[in-house]
Amino acid sequence: MVTFQLNVTKLQLSSKRQAIEILSQQLEDAKKEAHQFKLMSEQLKVKLNESEMHNRILETEISNLRKRNADLLEDINLLKKSMDFGSSKCKVSPSKERLPFETQARESLIEQLEIKTLECQRIKRDLELCNEEKQEILSELIHFKKLDEIDVNGVNNTIDVESVLQENKLLYRRIGKLEADNKLLTQALTKYQVIL
């Protein structure tokens, strides 16, 4: 009879140990998962902030370039008008020195306009890329914030950091209880071994 009780106690002790090991592993996994989610969320927030700052800088640059572009177009129009006026004057009294200077100024303005247009196009492309990156980061951030449709064996489970932390607390309590049971079973086992 005592041997039977001893065997039962040993089995109970073994199953309690296994349960403690499983719960400890689950607790560790849950901690790691919560930590990873937290890190990912923080990294995505940093990326989003950087992307928004970069967006604002690019928008300011585009606005400045548009103003410069408009100024250059205005200068070109004024230059064209002055050249038209100069050429009509040249018909009356041609001036050989004036024409090359005006042509040179016009070419310089056109060159500046082309450079600024290219710069404006480059910044527009940068802004588009930045907007795309921002959208990706936002969608990832939303995904990690919600985390509420993870499919496990065809069943939808709600998983978020709060619930993982709550589960951690429960697992700690269960481990504490199992360790207390384990201690009692070990004492009972020792008592039975002394009797035998």
C-alpha positions as CSV (number, residue, x, y, z in Angstrom):
1,M,0.0,0.0,0.0
2,V,2.8,2.4,1.0
3,T,4.7,1.5,-2.3
4,F,1.5,2.2,-4.3
5,Q,1.1,5.6,-2.6
6,L,4.8,6.3,-3.2
7,N,4.4,5.5,-6.9
8,V,1.3,7.7,-7.1
9,T,3.2,10.6,-5.4
10,K,6.2,10.1,-7.7
11,L,3.9,10.3,-10.7
12,Q,2.1,13.4,-9.4
13,L,5.5,15.0,-8.7
14,S,6.7,14.1,-12.2
15,S,3.6,15.5,-13.8
16,K,3.8,18.7,-11.7
17,R,7.4,19.2,-12.8
18,Q,6.5,18.7,-16.4
19,A,3.7,21.2,-16.0
20,I,6.1,23.7,-14.4
21,E,8.6,23.3,-17.2
22,I,5.9,23.8,-19.9
23,L,4.5,26.8,-18.1
24,S,8.0,28.3,-17.6
25,Q,8.7,27.8,-21.3
26,Q,5.3,29.4,-22.3
27,L,6.1,32.3,-20.0
28,E,9.5,32.8,-21.5
29,D,8.1,32.6,-25.1
30,A,5.3,35.1,-24.1
31,K,8.0,37.5,-22.7
32,K,10.1,37.3,-25.8
33,E,7.1,37.8,-28.0
34,A,5.9,40.8,-26.0
35,H,9.5,42.3,-26.1
36,Q,9.7,41.8,-29.9
37,F,6.4,43.5,-30.5
38,K,7.4,46.4,-28.3
39,L,10.7,46.8,-30.1
40,M,9.0,46.6,-33.5
41,S,6.4,49.1,-32.5
42,E,9.1,51.6,-31.2
43,Q,11.2,51.1,-34.4
44,L,8.2,51.8,-36.6
45,K,7.3,54.9,-34.6
46,V,10.9,56.2,-35.0
47,K,10.8,55.5,-38.7
48,L,7.4,57.2,-39.0
49,N,8.7,60.3,-37.3
50,E,11.8,60.4,-39.5
51,S,9.6,59.9,-42.6
52,E,7.3,62.8,-41.6
53,M,10.2,65.1,-40.9
54,H,11.7,64.2,-44.3
55,N,8.4,64.8,-45.9
56,R,8.1,68.3,-44.4
57,I,11.7,69.2,-45.5
58,L,10.9,68.0,-49.1
59,E,7.6,69.9,-49.2
60,T,9.4,73.1,-48.1
61,E,12.1,72.5,-50.8
62,I,9.4,71.9,-53.4
63,S,7.6,75.1,-52.4
64,N,10.9,77.1,-52.6
65,L,11.7,75.6,-56.0
66,R,8.2,76.4,-57.3
67,K,8.7,80.0,-56.2
68,R,12.2,80.1,-57.9
69,N,10.8,78.5,-61.0
70,A,8.0,81.1,-61.2
71,D,10.5,83.9,-60.7
72,L,12.7,82.5,-63.5
73,L,9.7,82.2,-65.8
74,E,8.8,85.7,-65.1
75,D,12.4,86.8,-65.7
76,I,12.4,84.9,-69.0
77,N,9.1,86.6,-70.1
78,L,10.5,90.0,-69.2
79,L,13.7,89.2,-71.1
80,K,11.6,88.1,-74.1
81,K,9.7,91.3,-74.0
82,S,12.9,93.3,-73.7
83,M,14.4,91.4,-76.6
84,D,11.3,92.0,-78.7
85,F,11.5,95.6,-77.8
86,G,15.3,95.6,-78.4
87,S,14.9,93.8,-81.8
88,S,12.2,96.3,-82.9
89,K,14.6,99.1,-81.8
90,C,17.5,97.3,-83.6
91,K,15.5,97.5,-86.8
92,V,15.4,101.3,-86.4
93,S,19.0,101.6,-85.1
94,P,20.9,98.3,-84.8
95,S,23.3,98.0,-81.9
96,K,25.8,95.1,-82.2
97,E,26.9,95.2,-78.5
98,R,23.5,95.0,-77.0
99,L,22.2,91.9,-78.7
100,P,25.0,89.4,-77.6
101,F,24.6,90.6,-74.0
102,E,20.8,90.0,-74.1
103,T,21.3,86.6,-75.8
104,Q,23.8,85.6,-73.1
105,A,21.5,86.7,-70.3
106,R,18.7,84.8,-71.9
107,E,20.7,81.7,-72.3
108,S,21.9,82.0,-68.7
109,L,18.3,82.3,-67.4
110,I,17.2,79.3,-69.6
111,E,20.0,77.3,-68.2
112,Q,19.1,78.2,-64.6
113,L,15.5,77.3,-65.3
114,E,16.4,73.9,-66.7
115,I,18.6,73.2,-63.6
116,K,15.9,74.2,-61.2
117,T,13.3,72.2,-63.2
118,L,15.5,69.1,-62.9
119,E,16.0,69.8,-59.2
120,C,12.3,70.2,-58.7
121,Q,11.6,66.9,-60.5
122,R,14.2,65.1,-58.3
123,I,12.6,66.5,-55.2
124,K,9.2,65.4,-56.4
125,R,10.5,61.9,-56.9
126,D,12.1,61.9,-53.4
127,L,8.8,63.1,-52.0
128,E,6.8,60.3,-53.7
129,L,9.3,57.7,-52.4
130,C,9.1,59.2,-49.0
131,N,5.3,59.1,-49.1
132,E,5.4,55.5,-50.2
133,E,7.7,54.6,-47.3
134,K,5.5,56.5,-44.9
135,Q,2.5,54.5,-46.1
136,E,4.3,51.2,-45.6
137,I,5.5,52.3,-42.1
138,L,1.9,53.4,-41.2
139,S,0.4,50.1,-42.4
140,E,3.0,48.1,-40.5
141,L,2.4,50.2,-37.4
142,I,-1.3,49.7,-37.6
143,H,-0.7,46.0,-38.1
144,F,1.4,45.7,-35.0
145,K,-1.0,47.9,-33.0
146,K,-4.0,45.8,-33.8
147,L,-2.5,42.3,-34.0
148,D,-6.0,41.1,-33.6
149,E,-6.5,38.7,-36.5
150,I,-3.7,36.1,-36.2
151,D,-5.0,32.8,-37.5
152,V,-4.0,29.8,-35.4
153,N,-5.4,26.5,-36.6
154,G,-8.3,28.2,-38.2
155,V,-9.3,30.1,-35.0
156,N,-8.9,33.9,-34.7
157,N,-7.1,34.9,-31.5
158,T,-6.7,38.3,-30.1
159,I,-3.0,38.9,-29.3
160,D,-1.6,42.1,-28.0
161,V,1.0,43.1,-25.5
162,E,-1.5,43.8,-22.7
163,S,-3.0,40.3,-22.9
164,V,0.5,38.8,-23.1
165,L,1.5,40.6,-19.9
166,Q,-1.7,39.5,-18.2
167,E,-1.1,36.0,-19.2
168,N,2.5,36.3,-17.8
169,K,1.1,37.2,-14.4
170,L,-1.3,34.3,-14.4
171,L,1.5,31.9,-15.5
172,Y,3.7,33.3,-12.6
173,R,0.9,32.5,-10.1
174,R,0.4,29.0,-11.5
175,I,4.1,28.3,-11.4
176,G,4.2,29.5,-7.8
177,K,1.3,27.2,-6.9
178,L,2.9,24.3,-8.8
179,E,6.2,24.9,-7.1
180,A,4.4,24.8,-3.7
181,D,2.7,21.6,-4.6
182,N,6.0,20.2,-5.8
183,K,7.6,21.1,-2.5
184,L,4.8,19.3,-0.6
185,L,5.0,16.2,-2.9
186,T,8.8,16.1,-2.4
187,Q,8.3,16.2,1.4
188,A,5.7,13.5,1.2
189,L,8.1,11.4,-1.0
190,T,10.9,11.9,1.4
191,K,8.6,10.8,4.3
192,Y,7.6,7.7,2.4
193,Q,11.2,6.9,1.6
194,V,12.1,7.1,5.3
195,I,9.2,4.8,6.2
196,L,10.4,2.2,3.6
